[in-house]
Amino acid sequence: MFRLRFSFATFYPSFTATEWNGLDKRYYSTSGNHWIANSEFYQLSSTSVGGAVSISQSTVSKVLIERCTFFSCSTTLYGGAICVSLSNEGGFALSQVCAVSCRCSHSQTNSYPYTGQFCYSHASKEQYLYDSTIINTRALYSSDRSILVPSSGNQYAERLNFSNNRVRFDSIFVYDAISHRSLYSTYANEIPITSIVVHFYSGGNNTMLLSNIVNNTAGESFHAHCIQYYSGASRMDKCIFAENDLSKTCLFMVVGGVMTISDSYIQNGYTNSGATITLAHPLISTYAIAHLQTGHCKAALLSTNNPTFQPRRVVLFQWFILVNNFI
């Protein structure tokens, strides 16, 4: 089910790139294709976009970042660890990446409304977001928002884990996508200040399958844990919604377009504003709890308060266990 190793040709069969291994300094480029692998970016910062990796170009370009660790990287603009901006048939792929404690620190984020505390990626043709874990994000300012921001293109996401992050809103902010499809992902223990965890802001078709939204905290009395905004259509199917704080917010909300939740398990009830909900799957709650406890980046198992903690020695992550109850 899982592939431990990809190649550039896996994502882009008609393109080639030199594989850059063992990087530990900030990577910046405005030309060519890019393949960054087996690298550890530790406490890098920038006053420009992309604290550790910044790639921006208007010619056809393909980017793959795989088997990398980003620890405590930051920027004063957007893309705390990674900022990629590719127009003209651009492609972006992220695979087997671990991000710990990355952030943006722009005090006026309304100027950069979709900041990407870990990663902001704009690719006009395609985006692949695979097998990665983002933990312990802590925004510096209360207005800072959005951990992972895939913008534009056709988007494919599988096996993403978000845990113990705190930003204004949005663990994932799907922005202006032609289409977005995600599978086997977990959003757990998130503490969004305004409560949004999964945010579809797109006029395209968005689908989330076989994923967990569990034990997330509500902040202000506004928004919801899962939102469809703008004019698109989102569908969440065969998902688990368990132990989410509903004291101040809805579980689902439609501000524009259509949202459908089907064949899913919802524990401890829900509140809803505008979504169409069909609950048809008798699922026991222990499955959600077991799934919640797996799949974290190995760095999450070590305390950052421990003086022996050495992020440069961190193995990327442990595969999470998916019990195929639904399949």
JOZITA-V846847 format. One record per residue. RES is the residue in three letters. PHI is phi in degrees with one decimal (999 if undefined). PSI is psi in whole degrees, -180 to 180 (999 if undefined). D_LAST is the distance of its C-alpha to the last C-alpha in Angstrom with 2 decimals. Layout:
BEGIN
((RES	PHI	PSI	D_LAST) (RES	PHI	PSI	D_LAST))
END
This chain:
BEGIN
((MET	999	-37	13.16) (PHE	-104.6	145	16.22) (ARG	-108.7	124	19.59) (LEU	-83.7	-15	22.56) (ARG	-143.5	126	25.10) (PHE	-111.2	169	25.45) (SER	-126.1	168	28.63) (PHE	-60.1	-37	30.31) (ALA	-68.9	-21	29.75) (THR	-58.8	-42	25.95) (PHE	-91.2	-36	26.17) (TYR	-131.2	79	29.53) (PRO	-62.3	-23	30.35) (SER	-98.4	8	33.67) (PHE	-128.0	158	34.96) (THR	-128.5	158	36.37) (ALA	-157.0	151	37.20) (THR	-76.9	133	38.93) (GLU	-84.4	119	36.75) (TRP	-98.2	118	38.35) (ASN	-113.7	153	37.70) (GLY	69.1	27	39.06) (LEU	-73.3	145	40.05) (ASP	-140.4	6	41.25) (LYS	-112.0	164	43.32) (ARG	-61.4	135	42.42) (TYR	-106.4	124	41.29) (TYR	-134.8	134	42.75) (SER	-157.5	153	42.92) (THR	-128.6	18	43.61) (SER	-153.6	155	43.26) (GLY	82.6	-178	41.19) (ASN	-94.1	159	37.62) (HIS	-138.8	131	36.41) (TRP	-133.5	104	34.32) (ILE	-109.2	125	34.52) (ALA	-144.0	157	32.98) (ASN	50.2	47	33.51) (SER	-126.3	153	35.62) (GLU	-125.3	113	36.37) (PHE	-102.9	111	37.82) (TYR	-118.1	116	39.58) (GLN	51.6	47	41.34) (LEU	-92.9	148	42.14) (SER	-145.1	160	43.41) (SER	-153.0	153	44.85) (THR	-94.6	2	46.77) (SER	-109.5	-177	45.06) (VAL	-71.4	144	41.42) (GLY	77.3	98	38.95) (GLY	-64.8	-34	40.03) (ALA	-117.9	-35	38.93) (VAL	-133.7	128	37.87) (SER	-135.5	116	39.39) (ILE	-132.1	126	38.94) (SER	-146.3	126	40.30) (GLN	-164.4	157	41.40) (SER	-103.5	-14	41.81) (THR	-81.3	166	41.70) (VAL	-59.3	124	38.52) (SER	-147.0	143	36.84) (LYS	-122.3	140	33.57) (VAL	-130.8	134	32.63) (LEU	-130.0	124	30.31) (ILE	-118.7	117	30.42) (GLU	-142.0	152	28.48) (ARG	52.2	50	28.70) (CYS	-124.2	153	31.16) (THR	-117.2	133	32.07) (PHE	-118.7	113	33.78) (PHE	-118.6	118	35.64) (SER	54.6	47	37.77) (CYS	-94.2	149	38.39) (SER	-153.4	163	39.92) (THR	-147.1	159	41.76) (THR	-91.8	1	44.08) (LEU	-116.2	-114	42.42) (TYR	-133.1	160	38.68) (GLY	77.8	72	36.00) (GLY	-52.1	-44	36.72) (ALA	-106.6	-43	35.52) (ILE	-132.0	134	34.59) (CYS	-134.3	119	35.92) (VAL	-126.9	127	35.19) (SER	-131.2	107	36.67) (LEU	-129.6	117	36.29) (SER	-103.6	-173	37.38) (ASN	53.8	66	38.03) (GLU	66.2	30	34.70) (GLY	-70.6	150	33.86) (GLY	-133.3	138	30.65) (PHE	-130.9	132	29.38) (ALA	-132.0	135	26.78) (LEU	-125.5	124	26.10) (SER	-144.5	132	24.25) (GLN	54.8	55	24.29) (VAL	-116.5	140	26.80) (CYS	-116.8	129	27.83) (ALA	-124.4	125	30.02) (VAL	-125.1	123	32.03) (SER	58.5	41	34.57) (CYS	-94.2	154	35.09) (ARG	-164.7	160	36.74) (CYS	-97.6	154	38.98) (SER	-133.3	35	42.26) (HIS	-79.9	124	43.66) (SER	-78.2	-13	45.55) (GLN	-123.7	68	45.47) (THR	-72.9	-6	41.88) (ASN	-62.5	-24	42.50) (SER	-72.8	-23	43.98) (TYR	-132.6	75	40.64) (PRO	-68.7	-19	38.25) (TYR	-122.9	72	34.94) (THR	-71.0	-36	36.04) (GLY	75.0	75	33.07) (GLN	-56.3	-36	33.95) (PHE	-98.4	-54	31.97) (CYS	-148.2	130	31.48) (TYR	-114.2	124	32.61) (SER	-133.6	121	31.57) (HIS	-114.2	117	32.82) (ALA	-138.2	121	31.86) (SER	-72.6	-20	32.66) (LYS	-105.8	-56	30.32) (GLU	-150.0	151	27.13) (GLN	-139.8	137	25.65) (TYR	-124.2	122	23.01) (LEU	-124.9	101	22.21) (TYR	-125.3	144	20.21) (ASP	50.8	49	19.82) (SER	-132.1	156	22.61) (THR	-129.3	133	23.84) (ILE	-126.3	118	26.53) (ILE	-135.0	158	28.34) (ASN	57.9	31	31.67) (THR	-70.3	131	32.68) (ARG	-133.2	105	35.84) (ALA	-65.9	142	37.52) (LEU	-75.9	-39	41.28) (TYR	-112.1	150	42.16) (SER	-66.6	-17	40.69) (SER	-89.0	-9	40.31) (ASP	-69.8	141	38.18) (ARG	-142.9	165	34.67) (SER	64.3	112	31.37) (ILE	-82.4	-53	29.92) (LEU	-120.3	123	27.96) (VAL	-124.2	92	29.17) (PRO	-84.4	122	27.72) (SER	-118.2	129	30.15) (SER	73.9	173	30.16) (GLY	73.2	178	28.47) (ASN	-86.8	126	24.94) (GLN	-116.1	136	22.79) (TYR	-130.1	121	19.61) (ALA	-127.9	135	18.45) (GLU	-143.3	138	15.89) (ARG	55.4	54	15.95) (LEU	-98.2	137	19.03) (ASN	-121.3	124	20.39) (PHE	-116.5	132	23.23) (SER	-153.1	139	25.13) (ASN	59.4	44	28.61) (ASN	-108.3	150	29.95) (ARG	-136.1	111	32.71) (VAL	-138.5	179	33.79) (ARG	-62.7	-54	35.06) (PHE	-158.1	167	31.73) (ASP	79.5	100	28.57) (SER	-68.3	-50	26.36) (ILE	-125.1	131	25.11) (PHE	-119.4	100	27.32) (VAL	-83.4	108	25.98) (TYR	-113.2	123	29.36) (ASP	54.4	37	30.41) (ALA	-79.7	147	27.39) (ILE	-65.9	-46	27.19) (SER	-155.2	155	23.40) (HIS	-139.1	130	21.04) (ARG	-136.2	123	17.31) (SER	-129.6	148	15.74) (LEU	-136.6	152	12.47) (TYR	53.4	42	11.82) (SER	-114.7	158	15.32) (THR	-129.7	132	17.33) (TYR	-122.6	104	20.55) (ALA	-134.4	145	22.27) (ASN	58.0	28	25.90) (GLU	-79.0	148	27.14) (ILE	-128.1	66	30.62) (PRO	-71.9	137	31.31) (ILE	-63.8	-35	34.83) (THR	-110.5	11	33.93) (SER	89.8	-12	30.36) (ILE	-73.9	129	28.30) (VAL	-107.5	-55	25.28) (VAL	-111.5	122	23.30) (HIS	-128.5	112	25.81) (PHE	-97.2	108	25.29) (TYR	-117.4	79	28.83) (SER	-156.6	145	28.35) (GLY	-88.3	1	29.27) (GLY	-92.0	-165	26.30) (ASN	-97.6	126	22.69) (ASN	-119.2	132	20.54) (THR	-133.0	132	16.76) (MET	-125.7	123	14.92) (LEU	-123.9	147	11.12) (LEU	49.3	49	9.18) (SER	-127.1	163	12.71) (ASN	-117.1	130	15.19) (ILE	-120.7	100	18.65) (VAL	-135.7	139	20.32) (ASN	58.1	42	23.93) (ASN	-99.2	144	25.69) (THR	-93.7	141	29.34) (ALA	-89.3	145	31.10) (GLY	-107.5	-108	34.39) (GLU	-70.6	162	36.70) (SER	-81.1	68	36.45) (PHE	-160.6	152	35.08) (HIS	65.5	-157	31.91) (ALA	-157.2	173	28.43) (HIS	-70.3	-35	25.55) (CYS	-129.5	124	23.67) (ILE	-129.5	138	25.97) (GLN	-107.3	121	26.10) (TYR	-121.0	163	29.61) (TYR	74.9	-145	31.62) (SER	-115.1	8	30.75) (GLY	-82.9	-173	27.18) (ALA	-127.0	127	23.94) (SER	-119.3	144	21.05) (ARG	-132.8	127	17.59) (MET	-116.8	113	15.44) (ASP	-127.0	139	12.03) (LYS	55.4	45	9.36) (CYS	-110.1	167	11.99) (ILE	-116.8	128	14.09) (PHE	-121.1	104	17.83) (ALA	-138.3	140	19.74) (GLU	57.9	30	23.40) (ASN	-85.8	141	24.60) (ASP	-73.7	118	28.34) (LEU	-113.0	18	29.20) (SER	-66.5	-27	32.89) (LYS	-127.5	3	34.08) (THR	-151.4	168	31.37) (CYS	-84.3	162	28.61) (LEU	-82.3	-40	24.92) (PHE	-128.1	146	24.61) (MET	-149.9	140	27.47) (VAL	-115.8	118	28.25) (VAL	-100.4	-27	31.54) (GLY	-160.3	151	31.20) (GLY	79.6	-149	28.76) (VAL	-136.5	139	25.66) (MET	-127.8	133	22.73) (THR	-126.8	128	19.79) (ILE	-114.7	123	17.36) (SER	-137.4	151	14.66) (ASP	48.2	43	11.93) (SER	-122.2	164	12.76) (TYR	-106.6	129	14.43) (ILE	-124.3	118	18.12) (GLN	-93.3	150	20.29) (ASN	55.3	33	24.07) (GLY	75.4	-177	24.31) (TYR	-160.8	162	24.82) (THR	-120.3	152	27.48) (ASN	-147.5	143	27.00) (SER	-133.9	88	29.32) (GLY	98.9	-9	28.44) (ALA	-85.2	153	24.63) (THR	-95.8	123	22.88) (ILE	-123.6	129	20.39) (THR	-126.7	114	18.06) (LEU	-104.5	117	16.50) (ALA	-134.3	-2	14.34) (HIS	-109.6	118	11.82) (PRO	-79.9	96	13.64) (LEU	-116.6	139	12.76) (ILE	-83.6	148	15.43) (SER	-70.2	-23	17.37) (THR	-63.8	-25	17.66) (TYR	-63.4	-45	14.25) (ALA	-62.3	-41	15.65) (ILE	-66.7	-42	18.87) (ALA	-62.9	-39	17.60) (HIS	-69.0	-38	15.75) (LEU	-58.9	-35	18.95) (GLN	-84.1	0	21.09) (THR	-115.4	168	19.57) (GLY	85.7	11	19.70) (HIS	-85.2	150	23.23) (CYS	-53.9	141	25.76) (LYS	-60.6	-28	27.95) (ALA	-59.4	-29	30.87) (ALA	-68.0	-20	29.48) (LEU	-83.3	-8	30.08) (LEU	-109.9	142	33.74) (SER	-83.8	130	36.14) (THR	-70.6	-13	37.99) (ASN	-85.7	-7	40.88) (ASN	-81.8	123	41.18) (PRO	-62.7	-17	44.09) (THR	-88.0	-1	42.45) (PHE	-66.3	123	39.47) (GLN	-128.9	93	39.60) (PRO	-60.5	-25	36.99) (ARG	-67.7	-17	38.17) (ARG	-99.9	6	36.81) (VAL	-70.4	130	33.33) (VAL	-74.0	146	30.50) (LEU	-52.5	-61	28.11) (PHE	-172.3	168	25.16) (GLN	-96.5	139	22.75) (TRP	-62.6	140	19.17) (PHE	-86.7	156	16.95) (ILE	-93.9	124	14.38) (LEU	-109.7	115	10.76) (VAL	-87.9	122	9.12) (ASN	-82.8	58	5.37) (ASN	-60.6	-32	5.83) (PHE	-89.0	-17	3.79) (ILE	-96.7	999	0.00))
END
